[in-house]
């Protein structure tokens, strides 16, 4: 079975950082920085949660994104 991404082991820390954000919306750049993944991977993870567009960028509701990250961490969808 393939290895899980390294951010899985830091999920509690990532959720705490997301909860400390000033705004209820999370963009790709923020997610990329928190997960320490590349631009494309951050876009792939964020896409199912995008609920609003700000300019050309999609943003996700923080609570929905946290639920999505949690589902990814317990499932097999994000294996490399």
N, CA, C and O atoms as CSV, one atom per row, in Angstrom:
chain,resi,resn,atom,element,x,y,z
A,1,UNK,N,N,0.847,-1.175,0.000
A,1,UNK,CA,C,0.000,0.000,0.000
A,1,UNK,C,C,0.897,1.245,0.000
A,1,UNK,O,O,1.889,1.292,0.728
A,2,UNK,N,N,0.556,2.240,-0.803
A,2,UNK,CA,C,1.363,3.464,-0.868
A,2,UNK,C,C,1.354,4.215,0.454
A,2,UNK,O,O,0.449,4.066,1.275
A,3,UNK,N,N,2.384,5.021,0.633
A,3,UNK,CA,C,2.480,5.856,1.830
A,3,UNK,C,C,1.447,6.970,1.793
A,3,UNK,O,O,1.054,7.444,0.728
A,4,UNK,N,N,1.020,7.375,2.977
A,4,UNK,CA,C,0.124,8.521,3.077
A,4,UNK,C,C,0.970,9.794,3.050
A,4,UNK,O,O,2.135,9.765,3.448
A,5,UNK,N,N,0.405,10.903,2.590
A,5,UNK,CA,C,1.138,12.172,2.578
A,5,UNK,C,C,1.588,12.569,3.983
A,5,UNK,O,O,0.950,12.213,4.974
A,6,UNK,N,N,2.682,13.301,4.055
A,6,UNK,CA,C,3.253,13.667,5.349
A,6,UNK,C,C,2.346,14.575,6.176
A,6,UNK,O,O,2.438,14.578,7.404
A,7,UNK,N,N,1.478,15.340,5.532
A,7,UNK,CA,C,0.619,16.251,6.282
A,7,UNK,C,C,-0.385,15.508,7.137
A,7,UNK,O,O,-0.923,16.082,8.083
A,8,UNK,N,N,-0.654,14.247,6.834
A,8,UNK,CA,C,-1.607,13.468,7.642
A,8,UNK,C,C,-1.178,13.427,9.099
A,8,UNK,O,O,-2.017,13.514,9.995
A,9,UNK,N,N,0.117,13.296,9.344
A,9,UNK,CA,C,0.639,13.215,10.696
A,9,UNK,C,C,0.560,14.526,11.456
A,9,UNK,O,O,0.727,14.549,12.676
A,10,UNK,N,N,0.309,15.615,10.748
A,10,UNK,CA,C,0.227,16.942,11.367
A,10,UNK,C,C,-1.191,17.498,11.327
A,10,UNK,O,O,-1.387,18.704,11.483
A,11,UNK,N,N,-2.170,16.644,11.120
A,11,UNK,CA,C,-3.538,17.114,10.898
A,11,UNK,C,C,-4.068,17.936,12.068
A,11,UNK,O,O,-4.717,18.958,11.842
A,12,UNK,N,N,-3.816,17.531,13.296
A,12,UNK,CA,C,-4.306,18.304,14.448
A,12,UNK,C,C,-3.712,19.716,14.459
A,12,UNK,O,O,-4.410,20.690,14.739
A,13,UNK,N,N,-2.428,19.812,14.153
A,13,UNK,CA,C,-1.753,21.113,14.084
A,13,UNK,C,C,-2.330,21.960,12.948
A,13,UNK,O,O,-2.541,23.162,13.111
A,14,UNK,N,N,-2.584,21.336,11.807
A,14,UNK,CA,C,-3.140,22.042,10.648
A,14,UNK,C,C,-4.540,22.557,10.968
A,14,UNK,O,O,-4.873,23.694,10.635
A,15,UNK,N,N,-5.361,21.727,11.612
A,15,UNK,CA,C,-6.717,22.141,11.979
A,15,UNK,C,C,-6.665,23.311,12.960
A,15,UNK,O,O,-7.448,24.254,12.847
A,16,UNK,N,N,-5.753,23.251,13.913
A,16,UNK,CA,C,-5.614,24.362,14.867
A,16,UNK,C,C,-5.234,25.648,14.137
A,16,UNK,O,O,-5.763,26.716,14.446
A,17,UNK,N,N,-4.330,25.552,13.182
A,17,UNK,CA,C,-3.935,26.741,12.420
A,17,UNK,C,C,-5.092,27.264,11.577
A,17,UNK,O,O,-5.288,28.475,11.476
A,18,UNK,N,N,-5.861,26.361,10.970
A,18,UNK,CA,C,-7.023,26.792,10.195
A,18,UNK,C,C,-8.034,27.500,11.093
A,18,UNK,O,O,-8.601,28.523,10.710
A,19,UNK,N,N,-8.256,26.957,12.281
A,19,UNK,CA,C,-9.207,27.574,13.205
A,19,UNK,C,C,-8.735,28.925,13.717
A,19,UNK,O,O,-9.552,29.740,14.145
A,20,UNK,N,N,-7.436,29.174,13.682
A,20,UNK,CA,C,-6.923,30.459,14.156
A,20,UNK,C,C,-6.919,31.534,13.074
A,20,UNK,O,O,-6.604,32.690,13.355
A,21,UNK,N,N,-7.260,31.172,11.856
A,21,UNK,CA,C,-7.291,32.161,10.776
A,21,UNK,C,C,-8.351,33.214,11.046
A,21,UNK,O,O,-9.393,32.939,11.642
A,22,UNK,N,N,-8.066,34.397,10.603
A,22,UNK,CA,C,-8.953,35.536,10.843
A,22,UNK,C,C,-10.259,35.436,10.050
A,22,UNK,O,O,-11.311,35.868,10.522
A,23,UNK,N,N,-10.188,34.868,8.852
A,23,UNK,CA,C,-11.345,34.804,7.958
A,23,UNK,C,C,-11.884,33.380,7.885
A,23,UNK,O,O,-11.128,32.429,8.081
A,24,UNK,N,N,-13.170,33.216,7.607
A,24,UNK,CA,C,-13.749,31.871,7.512
A,24,UNK,C,C,-13.506,31.187,6.162
A,24,UNK,O,O,-13.986,30.077,5.932
A,25,UNK,N,N,-12.759,31.851,5.271
A,25,UNK,CA,C,-12.494,31.308,3.947
A,25,UNK,C,C,-11.010,30.987,3.807
A,25,UNK,O,O,-10.156,31.712,4.316
A,26,UNK,N,N,-10.715,29.885,3.107
A,26,UNK,CA,C,-9.329,29.450,2.920
A,26,UNK,C,C,-9.036,29.390,1.424
A,26,UNK,O,O,-9.805,28.807,0.660
A,27,UNK,N,N,-7.928,29.989,1.011
A,27,UNK,CA,C,-7.548,29.962,-0.398
A,27,UNK,C,C,-6.462,28.908,-0.636
A,27,UNK,O,O,-5.948,28.297,0.302
A,28,UNK,N,N,-6.133,28.715,-1.900
A,28,UNK,CA,C,-5.150,27.710,-2.283
A,28,UNK,C,C,-3.775,27.996,-1.686
A,28,UNK,O,O,-3.093,27.082,-1.224
A,29,UNK,N,N,-3.379,29.238,-1.697
A,29,UNK,CA,C,-2.053,29.607,-1.187
A,29,UNK,C,C,-1.918,29.276,0.307
A,29,UNK,O,O,-0.886,28.768,0.745
A,30,UNK,N,N,-2.953,29.564,1.069
A,30,UNK,CA,C,-2.935,29.257,2.503
A,30,UNK,C,C,-2.860,27.753,2.723
A,30,UNK,O,O,-2.075,27.277,3.544
A,31,UNK,N,N,-3.674,27.009,1.990
A,31,UNK,CA,C,-3.668,25.552,2.133
A,31,UNK,C,C,-2.324,24.974,1.723
A,31,UNK,O,O,-1.808,24.072,2.383
A,32,UNK,N,N,-1.763,25.477,0.656
A,32,UNK,CA,C,-0.455,25.029,0.181
A,32,UNK,C,C,0.601,25.220,1.266
A,32,UNK,O,O,1.422,24.335,1.504
A,33,UNK,N,N,0.576,26.359,1.909
A,33,UNK,CA,C,1.533,26.654,2.962
A,33,UNK,C,C,1.329,25.757,4.186
A,33,UNK,O,O,2.298,25.245,4.748
A,34,UNK,N,N,0.088,25.566,4.596
A,34,UNK,CA,C,-0.201,24.745,5.776
A,34,UNK,C,C,0.157,23.275,5.570
A,34,UNK,O,O,0.728,22.635,6.453
A,35,UNK,N,N,-0.186,22.748,4.389
A,35,UNK,CA,C,0.057,21.325,4.135
A,35,UNK,C,C,1.470,21.048,3.646
A,35,UNK,O,O,1.925,19.904,3.636
A,36,UNK,N,N,2.161,22.114,3.240
A,36,UNK,CA,C,3.505,21.974,2.671
A,36,UNK,C,C,3.482,21.054,1.443
A,36,UNK,O,O,4.252,20.102,1.320
A,37,UNK,N,N,2.551,21.397,0.544
A,37,UNK,CA,C,2.405,20.675,-0.719
A,37,UNK,C,C,2.562,21.673,-1.857
A,37,UNK,O,O,2.609,22.883,-1.633
A,38,UNK,N,N,2.641,21.167,-3.060
A,38,UNK,CA,C,2.759,22.021,-4.227
A,38,UNK,C,C,1.438,22.677,-4.592
A,38,UNK,O,O,0.376,22.336,-4.070
A,39,UNK,N,N,1.544,23.624,-5.502
A,39,UNK,CA,C,0.373,24.384,-5.944
A,39,UNK,C,C,-0.736,23.480,-6.487
A,39,UNK,O,O,-1.899,23.607,-6.103
A,40,UNK,N,N,-0.364,22.581,-7.369
A,40,UNK,CA,C,-1.361,21.713,-8.009
A,40,UNK,C,C,-2.052,20.808,-6.994
A,40,UNK,O,O,-3.269,20.633,-7.046
A,41,UNK,N,N,-1.286,20.234,-6.075
A,41,UNK,CA,C,-1.880,19.341,-5.077
A,41,UNK,C,C,-2.819,20.122,-4.162
A,41,UNK,O,O,-3.885,19.624,-3.802
A,42,UNK,N,N,-2.438,21.328,-3.785
A,42,UNK,CA,C,-3.305,22.163,-2.954
A,42,UNK,C,C,-4.613,22.469,-3.688
A,42,UNK,O,O,-5.685,22.462,-3.083
A,43,UNK,N,N,-4.521,22.736,-4.987
A,43,UNK,CA,C,-5.729,22.987,-5.780
A,43,UNK,C,C,-6.622,21.751,-5.815
A,43,UNK,O,O,-7.841,21.862,-5.691
A,44,UNK,N,N,-6.020,20.577,-5.984
A,44,UNK,CA,C,-6.793,19.338,-6.032
A,44,UNK,C,C,-7.512,19.077,-4.713
A,44,UNK,O,O,-8.665,18.645,-4.708
A,45,UNK,N,N,-6.848,19.331,-3.615
A,45,UNK,CA,C,-7.454,19.104,-2.304
A,45,UNK,C,C,-8.554,20.126,-2.035
A,45,UNK,O,O,-9.598,19.777,-1.483
A,46,UNK,N,N,-8.339,21.364,-2.413
A,46,UNK,CA,C,-9.277,22.449,-2.147
A,46,UNK,C,C,-10.528,22.381,-3.029
A,46,UNK,O,O,-11.615,22.745,-2.581
A,47,UNK,N,N,-10.390,21.930,-4.252
A,47,UNK,CA,C,-11.448,22.025,-5.252
A,47,UNK,C,C,-12.827,21.505,-4.795
A,47,UNK,O,O,-13.821,22.192,-5.033
A,48,UNK,N,N,-12.936,20.348,-4.161
A,48,UNK,CA,C,-14.270,19.880,-3.767
A,48,UNK,C,C,-14.967,20.781,-2.743
A,48,UNK,O,O,-16.179,20.676,-2.551
A,49,UNK,N,N,-14.226,21.644,-2.101
A,49,UNK,CA,C,-14.778,22.504,-1.049
A,49,UNK,C,C,-15.000,23.941,-1.498
A,49,UNK,O,O,-15.553,24.741,-0.743
A,50,UNK,N,N,-14.587,24.281,-2.697
A,50,UNK,CA,C,-14.704,25.667,-3.164
A,50,UNK,C,C,-16.178,26.053,-3.224
A,50,UNK,O,O,-16.992,25.411,-3.889
A,51,UNK,N,N,-16.484,27.122,-2.504
A,51,UNK,CA,C,-17.865,27.566,-2.459
A,51,UNK,C,C,-18.045,29.017,-2.869
A,51,UNK,O,O,-19.168,29.517,-2.936
A,52,UNK,N,N,-16.941,29.688,-3.142
A,52,UNK,CA,C,-17.006,31.104,-3.471
A,52,UNK,C,C,-15.802,31.465,-4.318
A,52,UNK,O,O,-14.721,30.902,-4.147
A,53,UNK,N,N,-15.989,32.393,-5.220
A,53,UNK,CA,C,-14.900,32.904,-6.048
A,53,UNK,C,C,-14.556,34.311,-5.599
A,53,UNK,O,O,-15.437,35.145,-5.393
A,54,UNK,N,N,-13.278,34.562,-5.451
A,54,UNK,CA,C,-12.787,35.914,-5.196
A,54,UNK,C,C,-11.809,36.203,-6.317
A,54,UNK,O,O,-10.683,35.705,-6.323
A,55,UNK,N,N,-12.250,37.009,-7.261
A,55,UNK,CA,C,-11.468,37.215,-8.476
A,55,UNK,C,C,-11.429,35.911,-9.250
A,55,UNK,O,O,-12.467,35.295,-9.495
A,56,UNK,N,N,-10.236,35.491,-9.632
A,56,UNK,CA,C,-10.078,34.246,-10.373
A,56,UNK,C,C,-9.857,33.050,-9.451
A,56,UNK,O,O,-9.762,31.913,-9.912
A,57,UNK,N,N,-9.776,33.311,-8.154
A,57,UNK,CA,C,-9.444,32.253,-7.204
A,57,UNK,C,C,-10.662,31.748,-6.453
A,57,UNK,O,O,-11.528,32.521,-6.041
A,58,UNK,N,N,-10.709,30.431,-6.284
A,58,UNK,CA,C,-11.756,29.843,-5.475
A,58,UNK,C,C,-11.316,29.770,-4.026
A,58,UNK,O,O,-10.138,29.560,-3.735
A,59,UNK,N,N,-12.262,29.944,-3.124
A,59,UNK,CA,C,-11.975,29.811,-1.702
A,59,UNK,C,C,-12.987,28.845,-1.095
A,59,UNK,O,O,-14.110,28.706,-1.581
A,60,UNK,N,N,-12.566,28.188,-0.028
A,60,UNK,CA,C,-13.408,27.194,0.623
A,60,UNK,C,C,-13.770,27.647,2.024
A,60,UNK,O,O,-12.987,28.322,2.693
A,61,UNK,N,N,-14.951,27.274,2.460
A,61,UNK,CA,C,-15.350,27.503,3.828
A,61,UNK,C,C,-14.430,26.696,4.741
A,61,UNK,O,O,-14.199,25.509,4.509
A,62,UNK,N,N,-13.917,27.336,5.761
A,62,UNK,CA,C,-12.938,26.707,6.654
A,62,UNK,C,C,-13.474,25.408,7.267
A,62,UNK,O,O,-12.765,24.402,7.281
A,63,UNK,N,N,-14.707,25.413,7.772
A,63,UNK,CA,C,-15.264,24.222,8.428
A,63,UNK,C,C,-15.443,23.070,7.443
A,63,UNK,O,O,-15.184,21.913,7.775
A,64,UNK,N,N,-15.882,23.394,6.242
A,64,UNK,CA,C,-16.037,22.366,5.209
A,64,UNK,C,C,-14.679,21.785,4.823
A,64,UNK,O,O,-14.554,20.578,4.617
A,65,UNK,N,N,-13.667,22.639,4.727
A,65,UNK,CA,C,-12.321,22.181,4.392
A,65,UNK,C,C,-11.762,21.279,5.494
A,65,UNK,O,O,-11.149,20.253,5.200
A,66,UNK,N,N,-11.967,21.649,6.745
A,66,UNK,CA,C,-11.495,20.818,7.855
A,66,UNK,C,C,-12.153,19.438,7.801
A,66,UNK,O,O,-11.481,18.425,7.995
A,67,UNK,N,N,-13.448,19.395,7.542
A,67,UNK,CA,C,-14.148,18.112,7.429
A,67,UNK,C,C,-13.587,17.299,6.257
A,67,UNK,O,O,-13.414,16.085,6.366
A,68,UNK,N,N,-13.308,17.962,5.156
A,68,UNK,CA,C,-12.754,17.293,3.980
A,68,UNK,C,C,-11.356,16.729,4.269
A,68,UNK,O,O,-11.062,15.592,3.902
A,69,UNK,N,N,-10.508,17.506,4.913
A,69,UNK,CA,C,-9.164,17.038,5.255
A,69,UNK,C,C,-9.225,15.837,6.201
A,69,UNK,O,O,-8.440,14.897,6.079
A,70,UNK,N,N,-10.154,15.881,7.127
A,70,UNK,CA,C,-10.326,14.768,8.067
A,70,UNK,C,C,-10.762,13.507,7.339
A,70,UNK,O,O,-10.267,12.417,7.626
A,71,UNK,N,N,-11.695,13.651,6.391
A,71,UNK,CA,C,-12.134,12.491,5.598
A,71,UNK,C,C,-10.983,11.930,4.770
A,71,UNK,O,O,-10.834,10.713,4.658
A,72,UNK,N,N,-10.173,12.807,4.193
A,72,UNK,CA,C,-9.028,12.356,3.414
A,72,UNK,C,C,-8.055,11.573,4.288
A,72,UNK,O,O,-7.524,10.545,3.868
A,73,UNK,N,N,-7.826,12.056,5.487
A,73,UNK,CA,C,-6.841,11.433,6.377
A,73,UNK,C,C,-7.259,10.039,6.831
A,73,UNK,O,O,-6.398,9.197,7.083
A,74,UNK,N,N,-8.540,9.778,6.938
A,74,UNK,CA,C,-8.987,8.460,7.388
A,74,UNK,C,C,-9.300,7.527,6.219
A,74,UNK,O,O,-9.497,6.329,6.423
A,75,UNK,N,N,-9.347,8.062,5.000
A,75,UNK,CA,C,-9.659,7.260,3.828
A,75,UNK,C,C,-8.438,6.935,3.008
A,75,UNK,O,O,-7.303,7.172,3.421
A,76,UNK,N,N,-8.694,6.385,1.835
A,76,UNK,CA,C,-7.623,5.985,0.931
A,76,UNK,C,C,-7.490,6.906,-0.270
A,76,UNK,O,O,-6.658,6.659,-1.142
A,77,UNK,N,N,-8.302,7.973,-0.335
A,77,UNK,CA,C,-8.352,8.815,-1.533
A,77,UNK,C,C,-7.056,9.557,-1.833
A,77,UNK,O,O,-6.763,9.821,-2.999
A,78,UNK,N,N,-6.279,9.898,-0.823
A,78,UNK,CA,C,-5.119,10.763,-1.053
A,78,UNK,C,C,-3.801,10.042,-0.972
A,78,UNK,O,O,-2.767,10.692,-0.819
A,79,UNK,N,N,-3.787,8.734,-1.066
A,79,UNK,CA,C,-2.505,8.021,-1.073
A,79,UNK,C,C,-1.694,8.432,-2.295
A,79,UNK,O,O,-2.241,8.720,-3.359
A,80,UNK,N,N,-0.403,8.450,-2.117
A,80,UNK,CA,C,0.472,8.739,-3.254
A,80,UNK,C,C,0.688,7.449,-4.026
A,80,UNK,O,O,1.396,7.444,-5.033
